[in-house]
């Protein structure tokens, strides 16, 4: 069995300090304040979606910790980002998550700002001895760029550009035409854990054989997870200079994804049928399904409207490409699906975080098969509502539910005086690297203040 990823250029080796990950990193209010001041305000953050803001005046609001940020489509079709703060007395301008407006009007004293941030109207403008506010005041703008159909912002006006900050992620993701993909699942909840608990989990696969181990018959328990080979010896781990990470696991195997009667199990069985392959033809030779799927997708994909297939390698048709983007975004990227996982800090409590579990899928012209998300099957023409709910009130899908169950237990353990810090395996190097970077930002920020 070949190891996935040999076609990809190596990312540079990184020196690790083997951070002990003491519990206070996840529980201390003082640490969370240092983290926000010196790290969150210095990095590129993935926030809105371009396709959800088509017309001038369309806007979206996203909150990151204590900050609220507006993204607004301009008359020239570009997008600007602003702090969601009226410059009169600090009232938040907009409370909804998205909308359309010709002007952004403060509900406190009716100051009205144009969509480009300029102040258009202030009550009793002649009553300001320091001058008409419309001549002196505008919304505070934030650096804003777009990539892969998403809107990214950086609160540091001196930051490097987005492409430079993304490093090799830019080239990897550009192959998929992600800007054309549609969202088919949008679940958001508040979790009882620090945001780093979530990101630590998505920065390692060490937990997969235990937390996500299949249940049922002995044959089912022996299966590779969803046809993906999660064994560390066959997994590729990459760490970039920019702080982003990549993990590649070979997928599409039926060798150990068999039912008791020897037939190929789900979801591989359905996937093969969708691409014109008969699972019955591969009984007893399940290791060949990966190559067969790669070949049929290469041949039939473009004819079915999967235009981006022409830019993908064979491995990208079957394998699990899992990325973690510093500081708070993880994605499993498949040939046709984009599993969006984001953790944002709670505005006041370091032992809570806001967690988004979304799914995007490509839009081939001639495809009619439903979309397979982590929380169930969705028809291609379905209109998806963004669901926000309390943790535990709704399933986020079996795999994510299993992760979430661990998160709360881990957060409780991190509070204990019995926890002396992490003892990390080599395959958890991405976790160590993440925390090294957080420390670097905090150290650099303190030095700037001295």
Buried (B, 14 or more C-beta within 10 A) or exposed (E): EEBBBEEBEEBEEBEBEEBBBBBBBBBBEEBBEBBBBBBBBBBBBBBBBBEBBEEBBBBBBBBBBEBBBBBBBBEEEEBBBBBBBBBBEEBBBBEEBBEBBEEBBBEEEEBBBBBBBEBBBBEEBEEBEEEEBBEEBBBEBBBBBBBBBBBBBBBEEEBEEBEEBBBBBBEBBBBBBBBBBBBBBBBBBBBBBBBBBBBBBBBBBBBBEEEBBBEEEEBBEEBBBBBBBBBBEBBBBBBBEBBBBBBBBBBBBBBBBBBEEEBBBEEBBBBBEBBEBEBEEBBEEBEBBBBBBBBBBBEEBBEBEBBBBEEBBBBBBBBBBBBBBBBBBBBBBBBBBBBBBBBBBBBEEBBBBBBBBBBBBBBBEEBEBBBBBBBBEBEBEEEBEBBBEEBBEEEBBEBBBBBBEBBBEBBEEBEEEEBEEBEBEEBBBBBBBBBBBBBBBBEEBEEEEE
